[in-house]
Amino acid sequence: MQEFLLLITIFNNLLLKTAPKVLFLARWYPDRFDPMMGLFIKRHAGVAAGFADTAVLYLRAVDDKLGGFTIENEVDEQHVVTVRVYYSTKTTLPAFIAKLSAAVLFILAFIKGYRFVLNTWGKPDLIHVNVLTRLGIFALYLRWFSGIRYVITEHWSRYLPITGTYNGLFRKLATRLVVSNSEAVSTVSLNLAKAMQNHGLKNRNYMVLPNVVDTGAYVPVVKKPQDGIKRFIHISCFEDCSKNISGLLRVLSKLSKVRSDFECSLVGEGIDLDKMKVLAAGLGLKEPRLRFTGLLENETLVEAYQSADFMVMFSHYENMPVVISESFSCGLPVIATSVGGIPEYINPGNGRLIAAGDEAGLFDAINYMLDHYAAFDKQAIRRNAAETFGKEAVAARLQQLYSFVTF
Protein backbone atom coordinates (compact mmCIF):
# COMPACT_ATOMS: atom_id res chain seq x y z
CA MET A 1 0.00 0.00 0.00
CA GLN A 2 2.81 2.41 0.90
CA GLU A 3 4.56 1.68 -2.39
CA PHE A 4 1.34 2.52 -4.25
CA LEU A 5 0.98 5.81 -2.36
CA LEU A 6 4.60 6.64 -3.09
CA LEU A 7 4.03 6.12 -6.83
CA ILE A 8 0.89 8.27 -6.72
CA THR A 9 2.79 11.05 -4.96
CA ILE A 10 5.63 10.94 -7.48
CA PHE A 11 3.12 11.01 -10.38
CA ASN A 12 1.34 14.00 -8.87
CA ASN A 13 4.65 15.77 -8.45
CA LEU A 14 5.42 15.27 -12.13
CA LEU A 15 2.17 17.02 -12.95
CA LEU A 16 2.87 19.86 -10.51
CA LYS A 17 6.21 20.92 -11.96
CA THR A 18 5.94 24.42 -10.54
CA ALA A 19 6.03 23.18 -6.94
CA PRO A 20 9.55 23.36 -5.48
CA LYS A 21 11.04 20.12 -4.22
CA VAL A 22 12.08 20.54 -0.57
CA LEU A 23 14.08 17.85 1.21
CA PHE A 24 14.07 17.94 5.01
CA LEU A 25 17.21 16.56 6.65
CA ALA A 26 16.03 15.78 10.17
CA ARG A 27 18.23 15.09 13.19
CA TRP A 28 15.13 13.92 15.09
CA TYR A 29 11.99 12.38 13.61
CA PRO A 30 9.29 9.89 14.70
CA ASP A 31 10.32 6.31 13.98
CA ARG A 32 9.58 2.71 14.86
CA PHE A 33 11.34 3.10 18.23
CA ASP A 34 9.97 6.46 19.33
CA PRO A 35 6.78 7.92 17.79
CA MET A 36 7.21 11.25 19.60
CA MET A 37 10.84 12.14 18.85
CA GLY A 38 11.02 15.16 16.54
CA LEU A 39 7.26 15.29 16.10
CA PHE A 40 7.53 19.06 15.77
CA ILE A 41 9.76 18.59 12.70
CA LYS A 42 7.23 16.23 11.18
CA ARG A 43 4.56 18.88 11.65
CA HIS A 44 6.68 21.47 9.88
CA ALA A 45 7.20 19.04 6.99
CA GLY A 46 3.45 18.49 6.83
CA VAL A 47 2.83 22.21 6.56
CA ALA A 48 5.48 22.53 3.84
CA ALA A 49 3.73 19.76 1.90
CA GLY A 50 0.76 22.10 1.51
CA PHE A 51 2.67 24.24 -1.00
CA ALA A 52 5.82 22.26 -1.90
CA ASP A 53 6.76 18.75 -2.96
CA THR A 54 8.22 17.60 0.35
CA ALA A 55 10.37 14.69 1.42
CA VAL A 56 12.22 13.82 4.62
CA LEU A 57 15.50 11.94 5.05
CA TYR A 58 16.15 10.69 8.58
CA LEU A 59 19.10 8.62 9.80
CA ARG A 60 18.58 6.51 12.93
CA ALA A 61 21.44 4.83 14.77
CA VAL A 62 20.37 1.94 16.98
CA ASP A 63 22.33 -0.10 19.49
CA ASP A 64 21.17 -3.37 18.03
CA LYS A 65 22.17 -5.93 15.44
CA LEU A 66 20.22 -4.86 12.38
CA GLY A 67 22.58 -6.40 9.87
CA GLY A 68 23.85 -3.43 7.86
CA PHE A 69 21.49 -0.70 6.71
CA THR A 70 17.71 -0.88 6.57
CA ILE A 71 15.76 1.66 4.51
CA GLU A 72 12.08 2.34 5.10
CA ASN A 73 10.09 4.58 2.79
CA GLU A 74 6.50 5.70 2.98
CA VAL A 75 4.12 8.50 2.19
CA ASP A 76 2.70 9.67 5.48
CA GLU A 77 -0.75 11.04 6.24
CA GLN A 78 0.45 14.55 5.36
CA HIS A 79 1.61 13.40 1.87
CA VAL A 80 5.27 13.74 2.84
CA VAL A 81 7.63 11.20 1.26
CA THR A 82 9.55 9.85 4.26
CA VAL A 83 12.80 7.89 4.03
CA ARG A 84 14.30 6.43 7.21
CA VAL A 85 17.69 4.74 7.28
CA TYR A 86 18.35 2.50 10.29
CA TYR A 87 21.87 1.30 11.03
CA SER A 88 23.51 -0.43 13.96
CA THR A 89 26.25 1.12 16.08
CA LYS A 90 26.51 -1.88 18.39
CA THR A 91 30.18 -2.76 18.84
CA THR A 92 32.73 -4.12 21.30
CA LEU A 93 35.49 -1.86 19.99
CA PRO A 94 37.35 0.56 22.30
CA ALA A 95 35.53 3.84 22.89
CA PHE A 96 37.66 6.00 20.55
CA ILE A 97 37.46 3.53 17.67
CA ALA A 98 33.73 3.00 18.30
CA LYS A 99 33.16 6.75 18.05
CA LEU A 100 35.08 6.91 14.79
CA SER A 101 33.17 3.89 13.50
CA ALA A 102 29.85 5.53 14.37
CA ALA A 103 30.85 8.64 12.38
CA VAL A 104 31.74 6.53 9.34
CA LEU A 105 28.45 4.63 9.60
CA PHE A 106 26.55 7.92 9.80
CA ILE A 107 28.19 9.11 6.58
CA LEU A 108 27.44 5.83 4.83
CA ALA A 109 23.84 5.95 6.03
CA PHE A 110 23.47 9.43 4.56
CA ILE A 111 24.97 8.37 1.23
CA LYS A 112 22.63 5.37 0.99
CA GLY A 113 19.60 7.39 2.06
CA TYR A 114 20.31 10.32 -0.24
CA ARG A 115 20.86 8.04 -3.23
CA PHE A 116 17.55 6.36 -2.46
CA VAL A 117 15.86 9.77 -2.36
CA LEU A 118 17.39 10.73 -5.71
CA ASN A 119 16.30 7.48 -7.34
CA THR A 120 12.72 7.45 -6.02
CA TRP A 121 11.83 11.11 -5.52
CA GLY A 122 14.34 13.13 -7.48
CA LYS A 123 16.84 15.91 -6.91
CA PRO A 124 15.70 18.56 -4.43
CA ASP A 125 15.53 22.24 -5.29
CA LEU A 126 16.12 23.16 -1.65
CA ILE A 127 17.37 21.38 1.44
CA HIS A 128 15.84 22.25 4.82
CA VAL A 129 18.24 21.25 7.60
CA ASN A 130 16.60 20.58 10.94
CA VAL A 131 19.07 20.63 13.85
CA LEU A 132 22.78 21.17 13.36
CA THR A 133 25.64 20.34 12.96
CA ARG A 134 26.30 17.06 11.15
CA LEU A 135 23.39 17.30 8.73
CA GLY A 136 24.40 20.86 7.96
CA ILE A 137 27.80 19.61 6.79
CA PHE A 138 26.06 17.34 4.27
CA ALA A 139 23.94 20.28 3.10
CA LEU A 140 27.05 22.41 2.72
CA TYR A 141 28.71 19.68 0.65
CA LEU A 142 25.66 19.44 -1.63
CA ARG A 143 25.65 23.20 -2.06
CA TRP A 144 29.28 23.26 -3.09
CA PHE A 145 29.21 20.25 -5.38
CA SER A 146 25.59 19.99 -6.56
CA GLY A 147 24.46 23.60 -6.43
CA ILE A 148 21.58 22.86 -4.04
CA ARG A 149 21.03 25.68 -1.59
CA TYR A 150 19.78 25.16 1.94
CA VAL A 151 18.04 26.78 4.89
CA ILE A 152 18.25 25.85 8.56
CA THR A 153 15.74 25.45 11.37
CA GLU A 154 17.34 25.02 14.78
CA HIS A 155 15.45 23.55 17.72
CA TRP A 156 18.28 22.55 20.05
CA SER A 157 18.74 24.35 23.38
CA ARG A 158 22.47 23.57 23.52
CA TYR A 159 23.36 27.15 22.53
CA LEU A 160 21.77 28.52 25.71
CA PRO A 161 24.43 29.47 28.29
CA ILE A 162 22.89 27.36 31.06
CA THR A 163 23.34 24.07 29.19
CA GLY A 164 27.10 24.34 28.64
CA THR A 165 26.88 21.74 25.87
CA TYR A 166 27.91 23.80 22.84
CA ASN A 167 31.63 23.13 22.88
CA GLY A 168 34.47 21.62 20.86
CA LEU A 169 36.66 23.58 18.45
CA PHE A 170 35.78 21.52 15.37
CA ARG A 171 32.05 21.66 16.10
CA LYS A 172 32.12 25.43 16.52
CA LEU A 173 34.14 26.02 13.36
CA ALA A 174 31.97 23.65 11.32
CA THR A 175 28.75 25.17 12.66
CA ARG A 176 29.91 28.68 11.80
CA LEU A 177 30.73 27.58 8.27
CA VAL A 178 27.37 25.84 7.83
CA VAL A 179 25.36 28.75 9.23
CA SER A 180 27.18 31.42 7.24
CA ASN A 181 26.59 29.56 3.95
CA SER A 182 22.88 29.00 4.57
CA GLU A 183 20.35 31.14 2.74
CA ALA A 184 18.48 31.72 5.99
CA VAL A 185 18.25 30.47 9.57
CA SER A 186 15.04 30.04 11.52
CA THR A 187 14.63 29.26 15.21
CA VAL A 188 11.63 28.47 17.37
CA SER A 189 12.21 31.58 19.47
CA LEU A 190 13.99 34.92 19.29
CA ASN A 191 15.91 33.94 22.41
CA LEU A 192 17.47 30.95 20.63
CA ALA A 193 18.40 33.11 17.62
CA LYS A 194 20.19 35.57 19.90
CA ALA A 195 21.97 32.73 21.71
CA MET A 196 23.25 31.38 18.38
CA GLN A 197 24.43 34.81 17.28
CA ASN A 198 26.21 35.28 20.60
CA HIS A 199 28.26 32.20 19.67
CA GLY A 200 29.33 33.88 16.45
CA LEU A 201 26.86 32.02 14.23
CA LYS A 202 26.23 34.82 11.78
CA ASN A 203 23.73 34.86 8.93
CA ARG A 204 22.08 37.80 7.17
CA ASN A 205 18.62 36.24 7.37
CA TYR A 206 17.52 35.10 10.85
CA MET A 207 13.81 34.66 11.55
CA VAL A 208 11.46 32.96 14.02
CA LEU A 209 9.54 29.88 12.87
CA PRO A 210 7.10 28.76 15.60
CA ASN A 211 6.21 25.14 16.17
CA VAL A 212 2.95 24.21 14.51
CA VAL A 213 -0.18 22.97 16.27
CA ASP A 214 -3.13 21.22 14.65
CA THR A 215 -5.69 23.73 15.84
CA GLY A 216 -8.39 21.61 14.25
CA ALA A 217 -7.68 18.84 16.77
CA TYR A 218 -6.46 20.80 19.79
CA VAL A 219 -9.62 22.70 20.64
CA PRO A 220 -11.29 23.91 23.85
CA VAL A 221 -14.34 22.05 25.08
CA VAL A 222 -17.25 23.08 27.23
CA LYS A 223 -16.61 21.13 30.39
CA LYS A 224 -19.40 19.49 32.31
CA PRO A 225 -20.03 20.57 35.91
CA GLN A 226 -17.17 19.25 38.02
CA ASP A 227 -16.98 17.70 41.46
CA GLY A 228 -15.11 20.64 42.94
CA ILE A 229 -11.75 19.19 41.90
CA LYS A 230 -9.42 21.41 39.87
CA ARG A 231 -7.25 19.57 37.37
CA PHE A 232 -3.94 20.50 35.82
CA ILE A 233 -1.30 18.70 33.79
CA HIS A 234 2.42 18.57 33.17
CA ILE A 235 3.65 17.06 29.89
CA SER A 236 7.30 16.31 29.21
CA CYS A 237 9.94 13.77 28.21
CA PHE A 238 10.70 13.05 31.89
CA GLU A 239 14.30 14.23 31.81
CA ASP A 240 14.69 15.85 35.21
CA CYS A 241 17.86 17.83 34.53
CA SER A 242 16.02 20.19 32.18
CA LYS A 243 12.34 19.68 33.11
CA ASN A 244 12.84 19.84 36.91
CA ILE A 245 10.01 17.44 37.61
CA SER A 246 11.51 16.76 41.03
CA GLY A 247 11.00 20.42 41.94
CA LEU A 248 7.41 20.25 40.78
CA LEU A 249 6.82 17.16 42.92
CA ARG A 250 8.21 18.87 46.02
CA VAL A 251 5.85 21.79 45.44
CA LEU A 252 2.88 19.46 44.95
CA SER A 253 3.74 17.70 48.21
CA LYS A 254 3.64 21.01 50.08
CA LEU A 255 0.43 22.02 48.29
CA SER A 256 -1.27 18.74 49.25
CA LYS A 257 -0.75 19.63 52.90
CA VAL A 258 -2.82 22.82 52.65
CA ARG A 259 -5.53 21.85 50.16
CA SER A 260 -7.01 18.71 48.66
CA ASP A 261 -9.16 20.09 45.84
CA PHE A 262 -6.73 19.35 42.99
CA GLU A 263 -5.48 16.57 40.74
CA CYS A 264 -2.25 16.77 38.78
CA SER A 265 -1.54 14.44 35.87
CA LEU A 266 2.07 13.92 34.78
CA VAL A 267 1.98 12.90 31.13
CA GLY A 268 4.87 11.28 29.29
CA GLU A 269 7.74 8.88 29.73
CA GLY A 270 11.52 9.08 29.69
CA ILE A 271 14.77 8.25 31.41
CA ASP A 272 13.75 9.62 34.83
CA LEU A 273 10.18 8.33 34.97
CA ASP A 274 10.86 5.55 37.49
CA LYS A 275 13.01 7.86 39.58
CA MET A 276 10.18 10.42 39.71
CA LYS A 277 7.71 7.74 40.75
CA VAL A 278 9.97 6.77 43.64
CA LEU A 279 10.37 10.42 44.66
CA ALA A 280 6.60 10.99 44.51
CA ALA A 281 5.98 7.99 46.76
CA GLY A 282 8.59 9.23 49.20
CA LEU A 283 6.87 12.62 49.33
CA GLY A 284 3.54 10.96 50.06
CA LEU A 285 2.02 11.90 46.70
CA LYS A 286 -0.47 9.41 45.34
CA GLU A 287 -3.78 9.22 43.53
CA PRO A 288 -6.01 11.11 43.25
CA ARG A 289 -3.70 14.10 43.97
CA LEU A 290 -1.08 12.86 41.50
CA ARG A 291 -1.34 10.56 38.48
CA PHE A 292 1.37 9.24 36.18
CA THR A 293 -0.42 8.58 32.88
CA GLY A 294 2.50 7.38 30.78
CA LEU A 295 2.82 8.37 27.13
CA LEU A 296 -0.36 9.72 25.56
CA GLU A 297 -0.75 10.33 21.82
CA ASN A 298 -3.23 11.73 19.31
CA GLU A 299 -6.85 11.83 20.55
CA THR A 300 -5.91 10.59 24.02
CA LEU A 301 -3.44 13.43 24.45
CA VAL A 302 -5.96 15.98 23.23
CA GLU A 303 -8.47 14.64 25.75
CA ALA A 304 -5.88 15.06 28.51
CA TYR A 305 -5.54 18.74 27.65
CA GLN A 306 -9.28 19.18 27.41
CA SER A 307 -9.89 17.60 30.81
CA ALA A 308 -7.46 20.02 32.48
CA ASP A 309 -8.01 23.53 33.75
CA PHE A 310 -4.42 24.68 33.23
CA MET A 311 -0.92 23.41 32.48
CA VAL A 312 2.32 23.63 34.47
CA MET A 313 6.01 23.51 33.47
CA PHE A 314 8.93 24.09 35.85
CA SER A 315 11.90 23.74 33.52
CA HIS A 316 15.44 24.87 34.26
CA TYR A 317 15.90 25.59 30.56
CA GLU A 318 13.82 25.38 27.37
CA ASN A 319 13.40 26.89 23.94
CA MET A 320 9.65 27.07 23.33
CA PRO A 321 8.12 23.64 24.06
CA VAL A 322 5.25 22.65 21.81
CA VAL A 323 3.18 21.55 24.82
CA ILE A 324 2.71 25.23 25.69
CA SER A 325 1.31 26.06 22.27
CA GLU A 326 -0.90 22.95 22.40
CA SER A 327 -2.22 24.08 25.79
CA PHE A 328 -2.98 27.52 24.41
CA SER A 329 -4.79 25.96 21.44
CA CYS A 330 -7.04 24.15 23.93
CA GLY A 331 -7.67 27.44 25.73
CA LEU A 332 -5.61 26.56 28.81
CA PRO A 333 -3.63 29.13 30.76
CA VAL A 334 -0.04 28.06 31.47
CA ILE A 335 2.32 28.40 34.42
CA ALA A 336 5.93 28.19 33.25
CA THR A 337 9.41 29.40 34.05
CA SER A 338 10.83 32.52 32.44
CA VAL A 339 13.50 30.71 30.42
CA GLY A 340 14.40 30.44 26.74
CA GLY A 341 11.68 31.63 24.41
CA ILE A 342 8.80 31.09 26.85
CA PRO A 343 8.55 34.77 27.94
CA GLU A 344 8.00 35.68 24.27
CA TYR A 345 4.64 33.91 24.37
CA ILE A 346 3.30 33.92 27.96
CA ASN A 347 1.68 37.08 29.28
CA PRO A 348 -0.83 37.97 32.02
CA GLY A 349 -3.68 37.16 29.65
CA ASN A 350 -2.67 33.51 29.11
CA GLY A 351 -0.65 32.46 32.14
CA ARG A 352 1.95 33.20 34.77
CA LEU A 353 5.75 33.30 34.60
CA ILE A 354 8.03 32.37 37.51
CA ALA A 355 11.79 32.17 37.91
CA ALA A 356 13.52 28.88 37.18
CA GLY A 357 14.03 26.87 40.36
CA ASP A 358 11.74 29.13 42.42
CA GLU A 359 9.69 26.51 44.29
CA ALA A 360 8.03 29.10 46.52
CA GLY A 361 7.01 31.03 43.40
CA LEU A 362 5.62 27.88 41.80
CA PHE A 363 3.65 27.08 44.96
CA ASP A 364 2.08 30.56 44.92
CA ALA A 365 1.36 30.40 41.18
CA ILE A 366 -0.40 27.02 41.33
CA ASN A 367 -2.27 28.01 44.48
CA TYR A 368 -3.46 31.17 42.72
CA MET A 369 -4.34 29.40 39.48
CA LEU A 370 -6.44 26.78 41.27
CA ASP A 371 -8.75 29.59 42.39
CA HIS A 372 -8.58 31.87 39.35
CA TYR A 373 -8.14 29.74 36.20
CA ALA A 374 -11.78 30.38 35.20
CA ALA A 375 -11.05 34.12 34.98
CA PHE A 376 -8.83 33.58 31.94
CA ASP A 377 -10.52 34.03 28.57
CA LYS A 378 -10.24 30.57 26.97
CA GLN A 379 -11.46 31.75 23.59
CA ALA A 380 -8.97 34.62 23.49
CA ILE A 381 -6.14 32.26 24.41
CA ARG A 382 -7.29 29.87 21.70
CA ARG A 383 -7.64 32.63 19.10
CA ASN A 384 -4.14 33.98 19.73
CA ALA A 385 -2.72 30.46 19.55
CA ALA A 386 -4.33 29.85 16.15
CA GLU A 387 -2.93 33.14 14.85
CA THR A 388 0.58 32.19 15.99
CA PHE A 389 0.88 28.39 15.87
CA GLY A 390 -1.88 27.37 13.45
CA LYS A 391 -1.01 25.70 10.15
CA GLU A 392 -1.86 28.75 8.04
CA ALA A 393 0.27 31.03 10.22
CA VAL A 394 3.24 28.66 10.17
CA ALA A 395 2.83 28.03 6.42
CA ALA A 396 3.22 31.77 5.84
CA ARG A 397 6.40 31.73 7.93
CA LEU A 398 7.77 28.72 6.06
CA GLN A 399 7.09 30.40 2.73
CA GLN A 400 8.94 33.44 4.02
CA LEU A 401 11.88 31.22 4.98
CA TYR A 402 11.94 29.63 1.52
CA SER A 403 11.55 33.00 -0.18
CA PHE A 404 15.23 33.69 0.52
CA VAL A 405 15.90 31.12 -2.22
CA THR A 406 14.98 31.81 -5.85
CA PHE A 407 13.96 28.54 -7.48
N, C-alpha and C positions, 0 to 999 in steps of 0.2 A: 504493500500500500504506500509506504514512504517513497519507494522508488518511482511509483506512478505520480505522486504529488511532486516529486523533484522534477520529473520530465515536464509536467504541466507548467510548473513555475518557469523552467528554462524556456519553454515555448512561448509563454506569455511575455517573457523578457525580450525575446527576439522581435515580438510585435511592438513592444514599447521601447524602441531604440532611443528615444529622447531621454529616458530615465537614466540618471547616472548610476553606475555600478559602484556601490560602497561596500568595502570589506572591513568588518570589525575584527581587529586582533584583540582578543580578550584575555587578560591575565586571570580573571575569575569568571566563571559561568556555571549555571546549573548543569549537573551531569548525573550519571547513574549512581554516584556515591553520595552526592549532596545536592538535593533539588533547590536549595536556597542560596547557595554560594553564587555571588555575582548576579542575583536576580535583577538588581537595578540596571545592570548592563544589558541584560536581555530585554528589559522594558524599553530602554533607549533604542535598541535595534528594532524592536517592534514599531516604535514611532517612526523611525527612519524608513521602514518598509512602506509606510503610507505614501511616500513621495519619491522613493529611490529603490532600485533593485539592490536588495541588501543580503549579504551573507556574513557569517561569523566563522572564524577559525579559532579553535580553542585547543590548547595543549594541556594534557592532564597527566602529571607524573603520579604513579601509584607505587606503594611499597608492597608489591605483590608480583608473583610470577605470571605475567601475561603472555610471555612468549613472543618477544619482539614488539611490533607496533600494531595497534588495532585502530582502524578508522571507522567511525560511525558517521553517517550522513542522513539528514532528514530535512523536511520542510516543516517548521513548527506551526503552531496555531496562528501565529502572526504573519505567516508566509515568508519567514526568514529562512534561507538556506543555511543549515547549521552543520558544520563539520567539526567533529571532536576526534582528537588523536590521543589515545591512551598508550602509555609506555611505562615499563617497569624500571624503577631505580633501585630495586632490591639487590644488595650486594654484600659480600663479606670482605671487601677490599678495605685497606686502611682509609681513615677519614679523608686525607688529602686527595688520594687517588679517587675515592668515591665521589668527592665533590667535582673533580675534573671530569670523571665519567658522566656524572649527571648533566654537566654543561654540554658535553658532546651529544648526549642523548636528546637534550632539548633542541639543539640545532638540527639534528637529524629528523626529529619529530616535526619541526617547522618545515623543513624541506619537503618531507613526504606530504604533510598536510597542504602546503601551498601548491604543490604540483597537482594534488587531487582537486583543489579548488579551480585551478586553471583548466584542467581537463573536463570538469563537469559543469562549471559555472562560467568560467571565462576570466579574462584579465580585468582587474578592477580599474576604475577611473580614479578612485580615491581610497586611501586606507585610513581608517579611524582607529587609532591606538587607544586602548582602554587600560590604563595603569602601566606606568613605566617601571623598569628601564629596559629590560631585555627585549621586549616586543618592539620598543622604539628603535632599537639598533637594527632589527630586521627591516622596519619601515624606512629607516635612513638608507640602508643598503639598496632597497628597491627604488628609492628616489634617485640615488646616484647612478644605478646601473639599468633601471627599467623606465625611468622618467615618471614614476607614479608618485604623486605628492600625497602628503598625509597631514592629518590633524590629530590632536591629542585631547582626550578627556581623562583627567586625573581624579581618582577617588581616595587615594591612600593618605592616611593621616601621618605618615612617617616624617613629613616635612615640618610638622608642628614641633616647636622647641621642647615641649614636655616629653615627647616620645624618645628623643635621643637615638633614633634608629636610622637616620639618614647620614650615613658615614661611609668611609672608604674612598680613597683617592680616585681609583678607576671608575667607580660608580658615579662620583660627582662629575668627573670630566666627561664621561659618556652621556650622562643625563643632560649636561649643559649643551653638548653637541646636538643631541636629539631634539631638545626643546628649541634651540635657536634655528634649526632647519625646518621646523614644522610651520605650516601655513598659519596655524592658529592653535591656541591652547584654551581649553575650557576646564573649569573646576566646578564642584558642586556648591562652593561657597566663595565669597569674596575673601574670607579669612584664609582659605587654603591657597588662593592665588597669591595673596600677599606673602604667605609663608614661603612659597616656591620662589618668588622674586627675591626675597631676602636671602635665599641660598644662591643667588646669582643666576637663576634660571630665567633668562631674558627672552622675551618674544614680543613682537610688535602688536600682536593681536591676542590679548587675554580677554576672556569673557566668562560669565557664570552660566552654567547649564544645570538647572535643577533636576533632581531625580523626578521621575514621572510616576504618577499614581493613576490607576484606573478609577476615575471618579464615577464611572458608571456602576462599578461594583462596591466601592467604598462609599457608602451613603449613610446619612443619619436615619434613624428610625424613631417613630413615636413609641416610646416605651410604655408598657402597661404599668398600672399602679404597683409600686414596690412594697416590700415588707418592712420598710424603714431602714434597710441595709443599703449603704452607699458602696459602690463597686468601682475599683480602679485597677489598671493593668500596668505591667512592665513587660516589654518585649525586647529580647536581646539574644545574642549568641552565647551567653553565659561564659564570658571571659572576664574574670573579676578584675584583672589589672586595669582595664580600660572602663568597664561598665560599672564598677564599684557596687556590685550587688550586695556584697557583705555590709557595706555602709547602709544601704537601703533596709536590709534585714534588721540591723541594730535599731534603726529608727522605728520600724514597724513594731519591734518588741516593746519599745518605750510607749508607742502610741496605744498598743493593746492594753496597757496598764491603766490608761485614763479613759478609754472609750471602747465600746464593743460593737459599734454600729457600722462596721466596714468589713469588706472582703477585698483582698488583693490577690490577683492572679499573676503569677510569673510565667510568661509564655516563652518557650524556646528550649534549646538544648545546646550543649557545648562542653568544653573541657572541664569547666568548674561546676557543672550541674550537681554531681554527687557531693562535692565539697559544700556547696550552698545548702543542700538538703540537710547535711549533718549540722551545719551552723544554725539553720533554722530550728532544728529539733533542740539543740542546746540552748537556744534563746527562748524556748517554750512556745514557738510559733507553730500552729497547726490549723487544720481546717476547723471551722469555716473562715477564720481570719486570713489564712494564707493557703493558696493552692499552687502547686506546680503542675502545669497542664501538659508539659512536653511541647514538642514541635506541632504547631498548627499551620495549615496551609489553606489557600483558596477560600472557599465559602466558610469553612470552620474558623479561619482567622478573622474574616470579616465579621462573623457573628460575635467573636470575642470582643472586637472593638465596639460593636453595637450594643453589647450588654453592659459596657462600662460607662461610668459617668465622667471619668477623666483618665489621663495617662501620666505615668511618672518615669523619668530617667534621672540617674544620679551619676553620670559618667565623669571620670577624671579627664578624659579627652575624647573628642569626636570631630567629625566634619559636620555633616548635616544628615543624621540618620533618617532613612526613609520611613521609619515607624512614626516619626513626628508628623510628616506630611500625610501619612495614611490616617493618623488620628484626627488631624485637622479636616481631612476629607469626610470623616464620619461625624464631624461637628464637635469633637471632644477638645476641651481645653487641656493644656499640657503643662506639667511642672518639669523643668529640666535645668541643668547646670549651664552657666554662662561660659561655655567653652566652644572653640572652633567656630563654625558658622551658625550655631544655634541662635545667638542673639540677633542675627539678621532676619529671623523669621518669627520669633516669639515676642509678643508685646502684651501690654495689660489687657487688650481685648481678646486674646486667645490663650493666655496662660500666665505662668509665673516663672521668673528666673531666679536661681540661687547660685551661690558660689560653689565651685567644685570642692567636695570634701566637707562642706558645712552641714553636719548632721543636725545641729540645732535649727538651722535655716530650713532644712528639709522637713523636719518635724512640724515647724510652724506653718510651712506652705501646705502640707497635706492636711493638717488640722483645719486650716482655713478653707481649703478646697472642699473638704467633706461637707462643710456647711454652706458654701457659696457657689458650688459648681453650676447650679441651676440659673444663676444670674448671668452667666455667659451666653451670648447670642449664638446658638448652634448654627443657625442658617448663615449668619455673617461669617463665622469661622469656615464653614463649608464653602461659601461663595469665594472667599479669598483664596482658599486652597485650590479650587478649580481654576482660578485665574492665574495661579502660579505654577501648580504641579500637574494640571490636567494635560491630556494628550495634545490638545490643540496648542496650548501655551508652550509646551516643550517642543512640539514640532516646529513652531516658529523660531525657537531658539536654535534648534538643530539646523534649520535651513540657513539661519544667520551664520552659524559656524562653518557650514559648507560653502557659503557665499564667498569666503576668502579664497576659494579655488575656482578658477574659470575652466569649465569642462570643455 
